[in-house]
Amino acid sequence: MQKFYKKKHILMSVFALFFLLGISVLLYAYGNGVSGCTLKTHTTGCNCHSTSSNSSVTVTLSGPDTVLAGSTNNFTFSVGTSGSFTRGGIDIAVSDGILGIGSSSGIKILNSEVVHSAKFTSATTKTFTFTAPSTNGTITMYATGAAGSSSPPPWNNAPNKTIVVKTISGIENNTAPVSFSLSQNYPNPFNPITKINYSVTKSGNVKLTVYDILGNQVYTLINHKHEAGNYSVDFDGSRLSSGTYIYKIESGDFSEIKKMTLIK
């Protein structure tokens, strides 16, 4: 009998320890971001806060509707509310591809999703990155955000964002080029799509990036391994304002830049 009570006491102690650890982890996770609360996982979104969404909370996703396979592009989310805002957070997920935080502070990656690393205390807009898979297809991006002054705050879902992934146009011919090169885009000026040709002399990673005239990166068109060959890629500037843009190719020790003009 004494052994029975001793075992029971040990089991209860272990249970209590796990219970307390569970509570501490849960509280820590919520205060520092929690994953698995978007419509990718739950049909009701962040039901850990309440069973229904609240229209006073605004959550938006912004970014290109079409991206190139293997490319890394910037996306933006915002969280706000029509009421007072003293606490809130975000959870972003994708059906395929890789999310990243880039140079943004206040967010982190948790279980492959973008979440807050500390609670937001006011309306928040931040940029994160999405690296597309290497094959054609359609990707869905999900976001659920919370914002308010209650504990826990109310939440809402952003409209799901559909992203079309396209591969580069491919090798134009099988003749190995004699040198690396970046051609002038055609047409130029353009509205809104133009073609960029480039040549790669040996196997290696190739990065093709677009910047605005101030030097701010706006798109990463290509960032993956190429075999030697002549390539072309279509650039869609439909989400950009009219103006002059710079595109730069980098591969090993080779780099080259050119300018192109978008006129709408």
VOVOKE-800921 format. One line per 3 residues: their letters; for each residue x, y, z of C-alpha. Coordinates in steps of 0.02 Angstrom, whole numbers. Layout:
A = X,Y,Z | ...
END
This chain:
MQK = 0,0,0 | 142,118,44 | 222,84,-125
FYK = 57,122,-211 | 41,292,-127 | 223,329,-164
KKH = 198,292,-349 | 38,393,-349 | 128,540,-269
ILM = 267,530,-399 | 142,522,-543 | 46,671,-475
SVF = 207,769,-455 | 260,730,-633 | 88,778,-697
ALF = 92,942,-602 | 265,979,-671 | 211,949,-850
FLL = 53,1050,-821 | 151,1200,-756 | 278,1185,-896
GIS = 135,1176,-1021 | 59,1335,-952 | 226,1426,-955
VLL = 261,1372,-1134 | 86,1421,-1188 | 100,1593,-1109
YAY = 273,1616,-1182 | 216,1562,-1355 | 68,1681,-1356
GNG = 171,1829,-1294 | 309,1792,-1419 | 211,1726,-1567
VSG = 108,1571,-1600 | 94,1472,-1762 | -44,1363,-1833
CTL = -184,1491,-1814 | -216,1538,-1996 | -348,1471,-2115
KTH = -216,1352,-2180 | -236,1253,-2019 | -404,1303,-1944
TTG = -564,1341,-2035 | -606,1466,-1898 | -436,1551,-1888
CNC = -373,1602,-1717 | -503,1511,-1613 | -383,1512,-1466
HST = -438,1693,-1436 | -623,1673,-1473 | -734,1567,-1584
SSN = -771,1704,-1711 | -677,1839,-1804 | -702,2024,-1768
SSV = -726,2146,-1912 | -650,2287,-1809 | -480,2206,-1837
TVT = -401,2238,-2007 | -269,2119,-2076 | -197,2140,-2252
LSG = -68,2054,-2362 | 17,2148,-2504 | 140,2088,-2635
PDT = 157,2025,-2813 | 22,1913,-2884 | 146,1825,-2999
VLA = 323,1772,-2952 | 459,1672,-3037 | 500,1497,-2978
GST = 642,1500,-2853 | 637,1690,-2836 | 630,1785,-2672
NNF = 507,1929,-2662 | 455,2054,-2530 | 279,2050,-2459
TFS = 198,2164,-2331 | 70,2135,-2195 | -23,2260,-2088
VGT = -124,2239,-1929 | -239,2371,-1856 | -406,2400,-1773
SGS = -543,2531,-1769 | -535,2526,-1578 | -394,2552,-1455
FTR = -235,2452,-1487 | -121,2401,-1345 | -86,2219,-1389
GGI = -88,2113,-1545 | 6,1994,-1658 | 13,1904,-1825
DIA = 27,1730,-1899 | 66,1706,-2085 | 77,1541,-2177
VSD = 93,1480,-2357 | 37,1321,-2443 | 210,1300,-2522
GIL = 375,1395,-2528 | 479,1472,-2389 | 440,1624,-2282
GIG = 574,1736,-2208 | 585,1896,-2107 | 719,1984,-2209
SSS = 786,2132,-2110 | 624,2165,-2015 | 624,2171,-1826
GIK = 480,2120,-1713 | 440,1962,-1813 | 517,1789,-1823
ILN = 495,1618,-1903 | 406,1488,-1797 | 365,1318,-1872
SEV = 396,1390,-2047 | 270,1532,-2017 | 296,1718,-1988
VHS = 240,1770,-1814 | 271,1916,-1697 | 423,1902,-1583
AKF = 343,2020,-1457 | 165,2084,-1447 | 123,2234,-1556
TSA = 66,2386,-1457 | -2,2489,-1603 | -52,2472,-1785
TTK = 91,2382,-1872 | 155,2362,-2050 | 307,2254,-2087
TFT = 393,2175,-2236 | 435,1990,-2248 | 502,1879,-2387
FTA = 430,1735,-2486 | 541,1617,-2585 | 439,1527,-2716
PST = 456,1341,-2751 | 554,1286,-2905 | 404,1228,-3007
NGT = 252,1309,-3085 | 94,1316,-2984 | -25,1418,-2879
ITM = 17,1461,-2699 | -101,1522,-2562 | -39,1640,-2427
YAT = -138,1654,-2265 | -133,1781,-2125 | -224,1798,-1959
GAA = -196,1947,-1845 | -253,2005,-1674 | -270,2185,-1616
GSS = -357,2271,-1471 | -344,2314,-1288 | -426,2162,-1208
SPP = -332,2007,-1155 | -335,1911,-1266 | -371,2038,-1405
PWN = -498,2004,-1544 | -437,1936,-1711 | -478,1929,-1895
NAP = -416,1844,-2054 | -341,1932,-2203 | -415,1882,-2372
NKT = -314,1735,-2434 | -187,1791,-2565 | -163,1686,-2722
IVV = 12,1689,-2798 | 51,1615,-2969 | 225,1539,-2985
KTI = 303,1535,-3159 | 469,1465,-3217 | 593,1566,-3318
SGI = 569,1562,-3505 | 714,1441,-3521 | 864,1413,-3632
ENN = 845,1498,-3801 | 977,1389,-3885 | 1101,1254,-3840
TAP = 1256,1350,-3896 | 1366,1388,-3746 | 1391,1577,-3736
VSF = 1569,1643,-3742 | 1543,1767,-3601 | 1425,1818,-3463
SLS = 1309,1955,-3522 | 1153,2051,-3476 | 1052,2120,-3623
QNY = 946,2276,-3629 | 766,2235,-3589 | 642,2236,-3733
PNP = 531,2329,-3758 | 602,2481,-3669 | 509,2586,-3616
FNP = 381,2454,-3570 | 204,2438,-3498 | 190,2329,-3397
ITK = 291,2177,-3458 | 464,2171,-3531 | 588,2033,-3572
INY = 764,2023,-3503 | 893,1910,-3588 | 1054,1853,-3507
SVT = 1193,1729,-3540 | 1283,1613,-3419 | 1450,1534,-3468
KSG = 1465,1405,-3330 | 1362,1317,-3199 | 1329,1421,-3044
NVK = 1204,1525,-2948 | 1130,1673,-3041 | 1042,1817,-2956
LTV = 942,1947,-3053 | 875,2090,-2948 | 771,2245,-2986
YDI = 796,2410,-2891 | 710,2578,-2897 | 810,2733,-2944
LGN = 852,2763,-2759 | 932,2592,-2744 | 791,2507,-2648
QVY = 766,2325,-2696 | 592,2295,-2766 | 605,2119,-2841
TLI = 721,1970,-2843 | 680,1894,-3011 | 806,1751,-3010
NHK = 909,1674,-2871 | 954,1493,-2907 | 1078,1381,-2996
HEA = 1093,1388,-3187 | 1184,1282,-3311 | 1280,1367,-3452
GNY = 1161,1438,-3581 | 1060,1586,-3643 | 909,1630,-3539
SVD = 763,1751,-3539 | 641,1807,-3407 | 484,1914,-3414
FDG = 472,2055,-3288 | 297,2114,-3241 | 296,2293,-3175
SRL = 108,2306,-3155 | 124,2336,-2968 | 255,2472,-2987
SSG = 240,2659,-3022 | 303,2737,-3183 | 487,2779,-3178
TYI = 664,2718,-3208 | 720,2554,-3130 | 888,2467,-3121
YKI = 913,2281,-3146 | 1072,2191,-3094 | 1139,2018,-3129
ESG = 1265,1930,-3016 | 1351,1763,-3041 | 1517,1724,-2959
DFS = 1635,1869,-2996 | 1524,1935,-3136 | 1399,2075,-3113
EIK = 1318,2199,-3230 | 1179,2328,-3218 | 1063,2411,-3342
KMT = 918,2533,-3334 | 740,2512,-3394 | 592,2631,-3399
LIK = 413,2590,-3350 | 281,2704,-3425 | 98,2683,-3380
END
